[in-house]
Each structure stands twice: as structure tokens, then as C-alpha cells.
């Protein structure tokens, strides 16, 4: 009783449109539907169904007897059929004398003098092949179905059966159904409640965690303790989504911090040198030119940063179109190396190329040039004290492998999956690169994905990293 009271209180606390209530309602409606179905067929439609069933039994008996009409074992066949189907069978001649009759007697059988009732003489004299009578058995005062069939010129078979179910059986069924209905409804009420709680509780927990995630709490955990496949898959998906959102949020903050840093530094220098020209070096031509060169370089750096951001946004929004053409990859690499000749003189960098003298490829020349340029930039910024950058090309039957090697400290294994993200390598401890904007690897990734080329990185601690990609032939 106490448990039932707790159950009622819990139901009152449920919201009308909650999953608990909806499952509970569906389960109860289903149970009621089953009970209504049982009542209809066991009580209201029982007589009709019983009549239909007995009519089919009579037809089967008649069809079987017709096959055995000239068999000497007809009496044995009749008794077997009468016992199996619960009917009375009688075979008479043209004078209405009994030739064979079943030993089974039931409420559908006409006994004693009633065997000579007029319906038999009526059928024998009618010259019909078959006819069905619905009569009142005077002995039991019940409705009886009689199927009459002419077997041959001197044999007629009459199959009788009651078409009224036994009243006591119907009464028992009704009483039984009342008990069954009450028990089923109570059990349905209780079982539906616990099933709804079993299914909805983990969803309610996940909904609560999802609200926390929506408010920016990336520490929430979507955990389902129930052994439900779909809920476990949903939990895994939400946990993966949480991790991705957390990573994106962190990258967004780092991107804003780093872009702000890269914008603030050149702007500060531009302002400082402009003020120096105005206030201190107005009459010093040499100093003015030096300051103007610094201002120009910082403006170029700002332009490069803005262009990289715009290009990356364009590629990530799938607005970029590739223009394929045939070109010499080695010539492109040599031109890029020439651009860094100033670093050979001023910073003592060494650029080493290993590969063929000429190699034709079919790709978007401008984009592939940018990929190599960005990878060389990356190698310049992170190579070791020897200031060496190596470019390797390996030609095979199906593809061309391009590798850019530095001799720096290498990349931790746990960081490798994320180095292609914007500013990832510079986060936490951002430095102003010697060249580039910090967006280079992200641009490389998007260009290679647009081409459908495989790419990656191999790194050994304190020995350097090799960034590589394959150009399909």
C-alpha cells in the first residue's frame, strides 16, 4: 500500500508532456486495447465465431464422408469424425432407414423419435444435392445446424451440431475476464511506470548535462548506466560532441588571442615609428627611410595575416575552386627556395633539395605552390640550430611523395592529431614567427583535402619533423 502511495505521488510530480507520462500512457492504452480485444472476441463475438467454427467442422466432415461413401469402413470413419469434431452423423436410405450412425451424442444430436423428423423426408423428397437447416432441437431446446448431402441415389448423410456455446462456459469466461482485466490494468499501471522511469531517467540526465554543455560547461559527462543500445550510442555521440566543442572553444580563444597578438604588434610598431618620424626624425632623411622600411614591412605582415585569414575562411566554407594544369613541380620548389635567399645571407639558413631535375604534375599550381611555401615557412620557424631545411621528392608509379624536413625538437605524439588546427602549435606560448602568420598548416590541410591528397607528419623527439603529402598521378 505504501509503495502504491509513493507511485501515485511520483506520477503527480510528472509533467503532462514528459517522456515518463507519454510511455506510461502508451503502455496503458496498449493494455486496454488488448483487453477490449479479448472482451469482444471472448464474449460479444463468441457466438458468431463459434457458429463459423462449427460450420467449417460440418463442411469438413461432409467432404470426408463423401470420399468414403462406398467404403465398407464407413461406419468407422463416421465415428472417428463425430468424436473428433463433436458432431452427430447419420446416413439413411431413401426410405429414411438408418444405415450408419455415430455413437457420439451431444446437444446437437436429434435422438429417439426425433430422428424421423420431417426435415429428413423433406430433403430426400426435394432431389437437392445438399442443403443446410437451422433447427431447434426439441430435446435440448437449442439451436442446431444440420447439413444434409445426397451421397448417391439411395444414400443421404445428415450432420448435426449445436451452434450455441455452452452457457456455463460463457459465464466462466466472463467472470474470468473481469478478474483478468483488473489484474492486467493494475500490472500495466505499475509496469508502465517502472519501464518509463527505466527509459526516461538516462534521457533526463543527458538532457540536464546537455543544458550544462549549452551554457559552456565542457566538464559535463554523458553517462548511461542502462543497457540500452540506442541510449549508449547517443551518450557516446554527445561525449564526442562535447570534446569537439571544447576543443573548438579553446582553439577559438587561442585564435583570438594569437590574431590579436599578431595584429597588435605590427600596429604598435607602425604607430611608434610613424611618431618617431614625426617628432624625432623630421629632418633626418636616413632615419626617416629606415623607419618607413620598418613600417612597410609591418604593413606587409598585416596584409599577409589578413589574406591568410580570408583564404582559410574561403576554403573552409567550400567556396574555393581548383584550377588544374600541368606544371614542373621542381621549378616551383626552386622558385620558392630563391624567395628565401635573404635568410641564407642574414640568418645563415641552408636549403637542401633531394629529387629529380624535372617532374611534371597535374594540380592547381597556385595552391600546391602555397602548400610547399607554407611547409617551408613552418620548417624555417621550427628547425634546429643548424638552420637546415630539407625538401625531398620521391617519384613512384602511382604518386609523387613530397616531404619537407626540419631538424628541430620534434612534436609530441599526443599533439600530432591537432597540429593542423589554427594556431595549435603556438598556443599557450605564442611567439612571433620569423615568417608566416601561424595559419599555414591549417591552410595546407584544407588545400590538400580539396585536392583529395593524403598528407601527414612524422616526428622524432630532438631530431625533427617531416611534413609530407602525396600528389596523385
Secondary structure, DSSP 8 states (H G I E B T S, - for coil): -HHHHHHHHHHHHS-TTSHHHHHHHHHHHHHHHHHHHHHIIIIITHHHHHHHHHHHHHHHHHHHHHHTTT-TTHHHHHHHHHHHHT-EEEEE-TT--EEEE-S---TT---GGGGG-HHHHHHHHHT-SEEEEEEEETTTTEEEEEEEEEEETTEEEEEEEE-S--HHHHHHHHHHHHHHHHHHHHHHHHHHHHHHHHHHHHHHHHHHHHHHHHTT-TT------S--HHHHHHHHHHHHHHHHHHHHHHHHHHHHHHHHHHHHHHHHHHHHHHHHHHHT-TT-HHHHHHHHHHHHHHHHHHHHHHHHHHHHHHHHTT-----EEEEEHHHHHHHHHHHTHHHHHHS--EEEEES-S--EEEEEHHHHHHHHHHHHHHHHHH--TT-EEEEEEEE-SSEEEEEEEE-SS---HHHHTTTTSTTGGGSSS----SSS-S-HHHHHHHHHHHHT--EEEEEETTTEEEEEEEEE-
